[in-house]
Amino acid sequence: MKARSIAYSMYLIISIMISLTLAAIPAILLFAIVVQNFTTFLDTIWPFSFIHNFVIENFSQWIPGFALDYWWLIILFVPLALICYAVFLAFLMVFFKLSQKGLPFLEDGYYEAESEAWLLYEYFEVYYILYPYFAGFFSIFFDTKPRHQAFGAKIGKNSIVGNGRLFNPERTIIGDNCFFGYDAIMSGHVYEGRRLYLKTVRLGNNVTVGANAVILPGADIGDNVIVGANSVVPKDKIIPSNTIWVHGKAIPRGPPYLAEELHQPIGGPTVIFEKIEKISDNDEEDEEGTTIPSNGERF
């Protein structure tokens, strides 16, 4: 086992170095080609040539010769740099994916500490952990959903991950129209003492995960669920549809008329709040952990 672990470590280091090197080559070549030909090419096209000639005729005495020679390169340097940066990330993703082919995928279940499977999992996750550091700039302006999908996450239509964190995209299934609050975490792994537990996490459709909420491996969340901010969904927990998960309970969501009553101005009627408090104080839980009001009403 030790020899194979060392072999995996060497494979990881070498594959990352090769990936970085090979991904950088096309980006550097593209930049070099543009530097040599960009200004000359644009100066042959109107209105670029007109603007350049106008600047030379009227402002050449104040502009350094280098700036005049590489006029368009300096003006358009930022978009050019971003294009080369995108080329680098695209190739890096391809080589990372190819490198992962050499690492067997671990099935859901428990794995003992320091075992070959444990170390193999750590090696596998290194690729996903490293990539955001290189793609961090684009993450500011674009949703991270494409990156998660590239590493194996299954994400439905109109779902926004945003500043949420998917620790194990290869063990993540998210339905349509889902939203993650700031720093919400969805993890397909958890360490329990000397054991590692891996299991796929599932979210249904129209699920909202509040800020700083944590969803642990094996959790299965139904449709139209709100996971409250700072809440924790335990491992292997099944949350039924049309509920709000808060304080360790799945509270049934109310009908539209109740939501309208709740939106009262300051100093307005308090009857609806008294009703909710009365029901909450005497509620019970069914076998799935769903809160059932003692009076039988599902408001």
N, C-alpha and C positions, 0 to 999 in steps of 0.2 A: 504493500500500500504506500509506503514511504517513497519508493522509487517512482511510482505512478504520480504521486502528488508533486514531486519535484519536476517530473516531466510536464505536468499540466502548468506548473508555475513558469517554467521556461517557455512553454508554448504561448502562454498569455503575454509575457514580456516581449518576446520576439514578434508576435502578431501585432501588438500595439505599435511597436517601433516601425514595423514595415507599413502598417496602415497609415501612420502619420506621415511617413516619408513619401509613399506613393500618392497619397492624397494631396500633398503639398506640391508635387511636381507639376500637374496641369495648371494649378492656380498661379504658380511662379512663372511658368511659360507664357500663360495668357497675359499676365501683367507685363512681362518683358516685351512681348510682341506689340502690345498696345503702346508702350512707352516709345518704341522705335518708330511706329507708323501712325499713331493716333492723330497728332497735330498735322502732319503732312497730308493725311487722307481728308480730314475735315476742311482743310484750307482749299481743297478743290471743289467744295460744294457750297453753293449759295443757299442761305445767307451767311453761313459760317465765314466764308472768305471775305464777304463785305464787312462783317463786324470786325474781323481781325485786322483788315487793312485800315479801317476807320480808327481803331485803337492805335495802330502803329503811326499813322499820320498825325494824330492829335495828342497822344500821351506817351510817345516813345521816350521823350526826355525825362519822364518821371518813373518809367517802368524799367527794371533791370533787363539786360539782354537775355538772360536765362529764362525769365518769365515770358518774354516775347517769343522765344524759340519753342517753348513748351506751353503755349498759351492755353490750348484746350485741355491739355492733360492736367494742368493745375486747376482750371475751372471745374472740370468734371472728375476730379480725383476721388471724391467721396463715393459717388455711385460706382465708379470703376472698382474701388477697393471692396465695396459691398458685393459686387458681382464675383470677384475673385474669391472672396470669403465664402460665398454661397457655393461656388464650384468646389472649394476645399471641403466643405461640410458634406456635400453630396457624395464625393468620392470616399470620404472618411466613413460615411454611413455604409456604403457598399462594402468596403474592406472590413469594417467591423462585423457586418452580417456574415461575410464569408469566413471570417475568423471563428465566429461562433459555431460554424458547422463542425468544427473539430471538437466541440464539447457536447457530450450527450445531455439531453434534457432530463431533469429529475421529475418523476411523477409526484402527485400529492401524497403527503404522509409524513411520518416522523422519521428523523435521521439523528443518529447519535453524534455527540460532540467529537470533533477532531477526526471523524471518519472520512473516508474518501469522498462520500457523497456530500458531506458538509462542506469540505474544501472545494469540491467541484461547484457547488452552488455559489460560494464566494467568488470564484473565478468568473463564473457566468455573469454575475451581477456587476463586475468591474466595468464591463463594456457600457452598460446602461448608465452607470454612475459617472463615467468619464465624459460621455458625449455631451451632456448639458453644459459642462465647463467650456467646451469649444463652441457650442451653439447658444451660449447665454445671451449674446447680444440680440439675436433674432427673437429670443423668448420675450424680450421687452415689448416688442411691437406685434408679435403674432402669437396666436394660441398655441399651446404646446401639444395639442391633440395629434397633429401629424407625426411628431417625434414619438409619442407613446405608441401610436399605431404601427410605426416602422419597427418598433421593438416587440410587437406581438399583441398589444392591447386591442380588444374588440370594442369599439366605441360607436354608438348609434348616431343617427342624424340629429343635428342641432344641439348636440351635447357640448358643453363648454367645460374644459378642465381648468383653464386659466392658471391661477396660482396654486391650484391643488397639486398634490403629490401622489403619483402612482408608484409605489416602491417596487412593485413587481408587475410590469405591464404584460408579461407573458402569462400571468395568472389573473387577468382583469377582464371582466365582461361588463360593459355599461350600456344601458338601453338608450332610447331616444329622449331628447329634450331634458337631459340631466344637467345640473349645474353644481359646481364645486366652489365653496367659499374660500377665503384666503387661508392658506396653510392647512386645508383639509387633507387628511391622509387616508389613502386606501392601500392597505398592505396585504400581500399574499403570503407573508411569512411572519413568524413570531418565535422568539427564543424562550424556551421554558427550561430554565436551569441548564442542564447538559444536553438538551435536545432541541433540535430545530424542527418546527412544524410548518409545512407548506401546503396550501390549499387555495384553489381559485375563489375569488370574490365576485359576487354578482349583484348588479344593480338593475332594477326594472326600469320602466319608462317613467318620465316626469318625476324624477327623484332630485331633491335639493339637499345637498350636504353642507351644513353650516360651517362657518369658520372654525378652524382648529379641531374639528371633529375627527375621530379616529375610527376607522373601520378595519377590523382585524380579519385574518384569513378564515375562509369558510363561511363568512357572513353571506346571507341570501336575503336581499331587500326587495320587497315587492314594488308594485307600481304606485305612483302618487304618494310617495312617502317623503316626509321632511325629517332629516336627521338634525336635531338641534345643535347649535353652536356649542363647542367644547364637550360634546357627548362622546361616549365610547360605545361602539357596537362590539360586543364580545365575539370571540372566535366561534364559528359554527352557529351563530345566532340567526334564526329565521324571523324576519320582521314582516308581518302581513301587509297587504296593500291598504291604501287609504288610511294610513296612521301617521302619527307624529312620534318619533322616538326621542324621548327626553327623560332625564333622570332615571334611566334604566327601565322605562316602561314604554309600551307602544299604545299611545292614546288615540282612539278613533278620531278621524278628522270630521268636522261638522259639515252640514249642508251649507249652500251659499247664503241662505237667509241668516244663519248664525254669524257668518263673517260680516254681513252688513250691519248687524246689531252691535257687533264688537267695535266697529268704527264710529264711536260716539265722541262728540267734542268734550273738552275738559269740563268737568262739572255736570256732565250729562247723566242719563239714567244709569244706575248701577245694578239694576235687577238681574241683567244677564250675567254679570260677574258673580253675583251671589249664587245664582243657579249653578254655575260651573264649579264654584268652590264647594257647594253642598254635595254635588255628585262626586267630585274628586275625593272628598273626605270619606265616602262610603263605598268606593268602587272596589272591584275584585279583578282577578286576572284569570283568563282561561288557560288551557294547556299550552298555548303558543306564546303566552306572556302578554296577550292583548288585554288592555284594560276594558272591563265591562262594567258600566255604571250599575249600582245596586237597584235602581228603579227600572232597569231594563231598557232605558232610552239610549240610543246611540246618536248623540247630538253631533 
